[in-house]
Amino acid sequence: MGSGLAKKKSYKGLSKYAKTLTNEEQLHFNYCINNNYRISPKPTTQGLFPDLWFIEIRLGPYTKNEKAHVSPVSYNDKDIWPAIRKTMKYYYDKRTR
């Protein structure tokens, strides 16, 4: 008998589709980190192997019990990283132009 925690055979994980950042994307990423824009994937369901993800955005310095802004659209594992990079670019362009 197992513990029920065996790896799901069809699960690929998020890191499989994460590509290396270009210089411009690295600039957006660094801007968001330095200005306390925390943008990350959030699973739509609890469990070890979620299939769909939301984008979660937290603005400003960390505070206890802070409210996260969650995207209304869910993304699969292939589309989440381009969407996160697009969101980082949006905040970079919004604040620097």
Backbone as a chain_set.jsonl record, in Angstrom:
{"seq": "MGSGLAKKKSYKGLSKYAKTLTNEEQLHFNYCINNNYRISPKPTTQGLFPDLWFIEIRLGPYTKNEKAHVSPVSYNDKDIWPAIRKTMKYYYDKRTR", "coords": {"N": [[0.828, -1.171, 0.0], [0.45, 2.199, -0.77], [1.196, 5.649, 0.012], [-0.493, 7.297, -1.263], [0.527, 9.48, -2.449], [1.819, 9.316, -4.838], [3.471, 10.309, -7.829], [1.656, 11.905, -10.331], [1.204, 10.59, -13.502], [0.746, 12.045, -15.906], [1.308, 14.616, -15.188], [3.116, 17.558, -15.692], [4.249, 19.755, -14.487], [5.14, 23.167, -13.608], [7.654, 24.241, -14.232], [8.586, 23.096, -16.549], [7.762, 24.502, -18.795], [8.815, 27.004, -18.445], [10.698, 29.44, -19.797], [13.987, 30.797, -20.51], [14.628, 34.098, -19.47], [14.54, 36.978, -21.582], [16.707, 39.836, -22.175], [15.157, 42.157, -21.995], [12.849, 41.179, -20.707], [14.04, 40.445, -18.323], [14.651, 42.946, -17.322], [12.041, 43.909, -16.807], [11.263, 42.03, -14.876], [13.159, 42.516, -12.793], [12.454, 45.153, -12.18], [9.866, 44.817, -11.127], [10.418, 43.241, -8.836], [12.128, 44.955, -7.373], [10.394, 47.034, -6.802], [8.411, 46.041, -5.221], [6.301, 44.553, -6.458], [4.711, 41.708, -6.436], [4.333, 39.027, -8.346], [2.87, 36.048, -9.189], [2.24, 32.53, -9.962], [-0.838, 30.948, -9.052], [-2.454, 28.113, -7.901], [-5.609, 26.85, -9.121], [-7.025, 24.952, -7.779], [-6.827, 23.041, -4.729], [-4.271, 20.732, -3.833], [-1.854, 18.301, -5.003], [-1.314, 18.246, -7.75], [-2.211, 20.491, -9.66], [-4.122, 21.547, -12.517], [-4.87, 23.934, -13.677], [-4.171, 27.459, -13.446], [-4.148, 30.6, -11.713], [-3.207, 34.089, -11.995], [-1.573, 35.714, -9.458], [-1.365, 38.764, -7.802], [0.416, 40.865, -5.733], [0.71, 43.938, -4.237], [3.013, 46.41, -3.132], [4.895, 46.644, 0.01], [5.396, 43.697, 2.02], [2.76, 42.746, 4.135], [1.081, 41.485, 7.018], [-1.652, 39.275, 6.531], [-2.413, 40.339, 4.052], [-4.263, 41.429, 1.155], [-4.607, 39.705, -1.815], [-4.552, 40.312, -5.334], [-6.285, 38.62, -7.739], [-6.244, 37.108, -10.906], [-9.047, 37.036, -13.174], [-9.096, 35.133, -15.107], [-8.203, 31.79, -15.838], [-5.241, 29.858, -16.409], [-3.486, 27.373, -18.347], [-0.729, 25.059, -17.86], [1.078, 25.646, -19.931], [0.509, 28.238, -20.749], [0.754, 29.959, -18.596], [3.266, 31.155, -17.866], [3.97, 32.943, -20.075], [1.819, 34.713, -19.689], [2.332, 35.734, -17.126], [4.731, 37.067, -17.613], [3.794, 38.992, -19.385], [2.156, 40.432, -17.66], [4.081, 41.449, -15.879], [5.435, 43.117, -17.661], [3.391, 44.915, -18.197], [3.109, 46.299, -15.701], [5.658, 47.402, -15.523], [5.708, 49.095, -17.823], [3.543, 50.754, -17.189], [4.412, 52.208, -14.945], [6.844, 53.366, -15.667], [6.601, 54.896, -17.903]], "CA": [[0.0, 0.0, 0.0], [1.202, 3.448, -0.837], [0.694, 6.771, 0.798], [-1.41, 8.076, -2.085], [1.227, 10.669, -2.912], [2.61, 8.985, -6.023], [3.443, 11.35, -8.842], [0.697, 11.713, -11.409], [2.002, 10.314, -14.698], [0.591, 13.055, -16.941], [1.634, 15.941, -14.657], [4.383, 18.039, -16.214], [4.785, 20.802, -13.628], [5.239, 24.501, -14.203], [8.997, 24.599, -14.675], [8.869, 22.542, -17.876], [7.491, 25.497, -19.826], [9.447, 28.278, -18.103], [11.84, 29.708, -20.675], [14.947, 31.769, -20.02], [14.197, 35.473, -19.715], [15.35, 37.834, -22.451], [17.222, 40.996, -21.441], [14.033, 43.056, -21.736], [12.026, 40.541, -19.679], [14.803, 40.525, -17.075], [14.457, 44.318, -16.855], [10.689, 43.954, -16.234], [11.303, 41.203, -13.668], [13.905, 43.242, -11.766], [11.662, 46.313, -11.782], [8.78, 44.347, -10.26], [10.997, 42.815, -7.561], [12.657, 46.118, -6.654], [9.306, 47.941, -6.431], [7.436, 45.277, -4.436], [5.203, 43.949, -7.201], [4.92, 40.259, -6.353], [3.463, 38.396, -9.336], [3.182, 34.624, -9.135], [1.132, 31.622, -10.277], [-1.589, 30.406, -7.917], [-3.296, 27.029, -8.411], [-7.053, 27.054, -8.998], [-7.541, 23.958, -6.834], [-5.849, 22.53, -3.792], [-3.793, 19.401, -4.16], [-0.472, 18.221, -5.471], [-1.149, 18.315, -9.196], [-3.23, 21.337, -10.283], [-4.053, 21.668, -13.973], [-5.092, 25.323, -14.065], [-3.523, 28.423, -12.568], [-4.465, 32.019, -11.773], [-2.089, 34.983, -11.701], [-1.794, 36.419, -8.204], [-0.556, 39.981, -7.741], [0.437, 41.553, -4.435], [1.373, 45.228, -4.44], [3.543, 47.057, -1.942], [5.678, 45.804, 0.917], [4.665, 42.614, 2.661], [2.067, 42.97, 5.404], [0.356, 40.3, 7.452], [-3.043, 39.174, 6.075], [-2.654, 41.247, 2.941], [-5.21, 40.978, 0.139], [-4.0, 39.488, -3.13], [-5.387, 40.509, -6.511], [-6.225, 37.38, -8.504], [-6.79, 37.271, -12.253], [-10.311, 36.332, -13.382], [-8.877, 34.107, -16.121], [-7.279, 30.727, -15.448], [-4.295, 29.487, -17.458], [-2.912, 26.04, -18.206], [0.707, 25.11, -17.557], [1.831, 26.216, -21.054], [0.197, 29.651, -20.951], [0.888, 30.772, -17.388], [4.489, 31.965, -17.845], [3.83, 34.128, -20.942], [0.87, 35.651, -19.074], [3.034, 36.403, -16.02], [5.682, 38.013, -18.217], [2.994, 40.09, -19.924], [1.729, 41.215, -16.506], [5.253, 42.195, -15.423], [5.662, 44.174, -18.651], [2.334, 45.904, -17.994], [3.452, 47.128, -14.55], [6.864, 48.161, -15.886], [5.313, 50.167, -18.746], [2.618, 51.661, -16.502], [5.109, 53.055, -13.975], [8.058, 54.012, -16.179], [6.334, 55.735, -19.087]], "C": [[0.878, 1.243, 0.0], [0.555, 4.528, 0.005], [-0.32, 7.593, 0.02], [-0.77, 9.328, -2.64], [2.098, 10.389, -4.133], [2.431, 10.063, -7.079], [2.486, 10.976, -9.967], [1.475, 11.594, -12.721], [1.915, 11.415, -15.751], [0.972, 14.46, -16.468], [3.022, 16.363, -15.102], [5.032, 19.092, -15.326], [4.905, 22.127, -14.353], [6.607, 24.789, -14.792], [9.324, 24.061, -16.061], [8.714, 23.591, -18.977], [8.078, 26.866, -19.517], [10.699, 28.444, -18.953], [12.777, 30.713, -20.01], [14.468, 33.168, -20.393], [15.13, 36.171, -20.701], [15.836, 39.018, -21.618], [16.095, 41.958, -21.081], [13.114, 42.48, -20.643], [12.726, 40.561, -18.322], [14.681, 41.919, -16.472], [13.087, 44.466, -16.195], [10.649, 43.205, -14.903], [11.989, 41.947, -12.52], [13.132, 44.458, -11.273], [10.563, 45.899, -10.801], [9.306, 43.94, -8.886], [11.435, 44.025, -6.738], [11.566, 47.066, -6.167], [8.145, 47.225, -5.753], [6.164, 44.916, -5.196], [5.469, 42.45, -7.209], [3.883, 39.582, -7.232], [3.85, 36.928, -9.409], [1.985, 33.785, -9.578], [0.478, 31.11, -9.002], [-2.494, 29.308, -8.451], [-4.78, 27.312, -8.187], [-7.672, 26.1, -7.993], [-6.439, 23.555, -5.868], [-5.438, 21.129, -4.216], [-2.387, 19.453, -4.721], [-0.299, 18.492, -6.956], [-2.23, 19.177, -9.849], [-3.019, 21.434, -11.789], [-4.175, 23.109, -14.441], [-4.55, 26.261, -12.994], [-4.113, 29.808, -12.782], [-3.161, 32.798, -11.632], [-2.459, 35.753, -10.451], [-0.828, 37.588, -8.124], [-0.707, 40.585, -6.351], [1.29, 42.802, -4.603], [1.854, 45.794, -3.111], [4.324, 46.105, -1.062], [4.793, 44.777, 1.61], [4.034, 43.08, 3.966], [1.295, 41.706, 5.749], [-1.101, 40.383, 7.012], [-3.365, 40.124, 4.932], [-3.574, 40.61, 1.903], [-4.48, 40.855, -1.199], [-5.026, 39.782, -4.217], [-5.2, 39.277, -7.389], [-6.888, 37.596, -9.858], [-8.107, 36.507, -12.395], [-10.175, 35.162, -14.357], [-7.92, 33.056, -15.576], [-6.452, 30.311, -16.662], [-3.829, 28.056, -17.242], [-1.402, 26.176, -18.019], [1.544, 25.686, -18.697], [1.66, 27.721, -21.147], [0.454, 30.532, -19.74], [2.13, 31.662, -17.419], [4.447, 33.125, -18.829], [2.867, 35.169, -20.359], [1.519, 36.402, -17.917], [4.024, 37.421, -16.57], [4.964, 39.219, -18.807], [2.525, 41.009, -18.795], [2.891, 42.043, -15.952], [5.564, 43.356, -16.355], [4.637, 45.28, -18.486], [2.691, 46.838, -16.833], [4.71, 47.952, -14.811], [6.487, 49.34, -16.765], [4.42, 51.199, -18.055], [3.36, 52.656, -15.603], [6.307, 53.797, -14.541], [7.797, 54.906, -17.38], [5.362, 56.81, -18.793]], "O": [[1.902, 1.313, 0.68], [-0.493, 4.33, 0.621], [-0.945, 8.494, 0.58], [-1.453, 10.158, -3.241], [3.019, 11.153, -4.424], [1.358, 10.654, -7.201], [2.517, 9.858, -10.481], [2.328, 12.435, -13.005], [2.906, 11.696, -16.425], [0.961, 15.4, -17.264], [3.992, 15.628, -14.918], [6.243, 19.301, -15.404], [4.782, 22.19, -15.576], [6.703, 25.526, -15.774], [10.268, 24.54, -16.689], [9.443, 23.572, -19.969], [7.849, 27.808, -20.276], [11.648, 27.669, -18.832], [12.394, 31.396, -19.059], [13.965, 33.392, -21.494], [16.346, 35.984, -20.665], [15.415, 39.18, -20.473], [16.08, 42.512, -19.982], [12.658, 43.21, -19.763], [12.07, 40.68, -17.287], [14.615, 42.064, -15.251], [12.978, 45.084, -15.136], [10.073, 43.685, -13.926], [11.463, 42.001, -11.409], [13.15, 44.762, -10.08], [10.356, 46.548, -9.776], [8.69, 44.268, -7.872], [11.145, 44.106, -5.544], [11.784, 47.824, -5.221], [7.028, 47.74, -5.714], [5.07, 44.97, -4.635], [6.361, 41.98, -7.915], [2.696, 39.563, -6.904], [5.009, 36.594, -9.658], [0.851, 34.264, -9.574], [1.15, 30.868, -8.0], [-3.249, 29.559, -9.39], [-5.161, 27.933, -7.195], [-8.719, 26.393, -7.417], [-5.254, 23.714, -6.164], [-6.196, 20.429, -4.889], [-1.81, 20.527, -4.89], [0.772, 18.93, -7.377], [-3.097, 18.635, -10.536], [-1.888, 21.408, -12.274], [-3.64, 23.468, -15.49], [-4.477, 25.919, -11.814], [-4.527, 30.152, -13.889], [-2.142, 32.253, -11.209], [-3.522, 36.37, -10.382], [0.373, 37.433, -8.348], [-1.818, 40.787, -5.862], [2.435, 42.737, -5.049], [1.177, 45.668, -2.09], [4.411, 44.909, -1.343], [3.588, 44.977, 1.761], [4.682, 43.722, 4.792], [0.903, 40.947, 4.862], [-1.718, 41.443, 7.109], [-4.474, 40.653, 4.856], [-3.644, 39.386, 1.796], [-3.821, 41.793, -1.648], [-6.219, 39.534, -4.042], [-4.073, 38.932, -7.741], [-7.961, 38.193, -9.946], [-8.268, 35.442, -11.8], [-11.051, 34.299, -14.419], [-6.933, 33.395, -14.923], [-6.911, 30.402, -17.801], [-3.779, 27.574, -16.111], [-0.868, 27.285, -18.02], [2.642, 26.179, -18.441], [2.578, 28.417, -21.582], [0.376, 31.756, -19.854], [2.048, 32.827, -17.03], [4.859, 34.225, -18.46], [3.081, 36.371, -20.52], [1.273, 37.596, -17.748], [4.137, 38.525, -16.037], [5.467, 40.34, -18.738], [2.499, 42.229, -18.958], [2.707, 43.207, -15.597], [5.913, 44.447, -15.904], [4.969, 46.458, -18.619], [2.582, 48.056, -16.975], [4.804, 49.092, -14.356], [6.896, 50.469, -16.493], [4.54, 52.395, -18.319], [2.969, 53.82, -15.514], [6.749, 54.777, -13.943], [8.703, 55.61, -17.828], [5.029, 57.6, -19.676]]}, "num_chains": 1, "name": "protein.A"}
